[in-house]
Amino acid sequence: MIILANRTWGGYRNTEEFAKHFGLKDEWDEIDFDARDNPEYVEFYQTHNRGDIGFCYVPNDATDWDIMDYDGKEWVIYVLNGKLNYSYPE
């Protein structure tokens, strides 16, 4: 599974192209954490300019995941086989 995450300091920001395509107010209109693995959003960023958005790779058999951040820079923490693991955006 791929989860979208911000790769830089300052907070999550979509590209203008993404905002227009999905009917958001502007690029700062953040998508919900729970929607960051939405296949449509991921596919869009795989085929268009991603700006500051990166991909965090999480195994499909992970039992839980959450997005963590520090000053806007994000990464994903997930549980696999009862152990915590991390995925940093590429």
Secondary structure in CASP SS format (residue, H / E / C, confidence):
PFRMAT SS
TARGET T0000
AUTHOR 0000-0000-0000
METHOD secondary structure of the structure
MODEL  1
M C 1.00
I E 1.00
I E 1.00
L E 1.00
A E 1.00
N E 1.00
R C 1.00
T C 1.00
W C 1.00
G C 1.00
G C 1.00
Y C 1.00
R C 1.00
N C 1.00
T C 1.00
E H 1.00
E H 1.00
F H 1.00
A H 1.00
K H 1.00
H H 1.00
F C 1.00
G C 1.00
L C 1.00
K C 1.00
D C 1.00
E C 1.00
W C 1.00
D C 1.00
E C 1.00
I C 1.00
D C 1.00
F H 1.00
D H 1.00
A H 1.00
R C 1.00
D C 1.00
N C 1.00
P H 1.00
E H 1.00
Y H 1.00
V H 1.00
E H 1.00
F H 1.00
Y H 1.00
Q H 1.00
T H 1.00
H C 1.00
N C 1.00
R C 1.00
G C 1.00
D C 1.00
I E 1.00
G E 1.00
F E 1.00
C E 1.00
Y E 1.00
V C 1.00
P C 1.00
N C 1.00
D C 1.00
A C 1.00
T C 1.00
D E 1.00
W E 1.00
D E 1.00
I E 1.00
M E 1.00
D E 1.00
Y E 1.00
D C 1.00
G C 1.00
K E 1.00
E E 1.00
W E 1.00
V E 1.00
I E 1.00
Y E 1.00
V E 1.00
L E 1.00
N C 1.00
G C 1.00
K E 1.00
L E 1.00
N E 1.00
Y E 1.00
S E 1.00
Y C 1.00
P C 1.00
E C 1.00
END
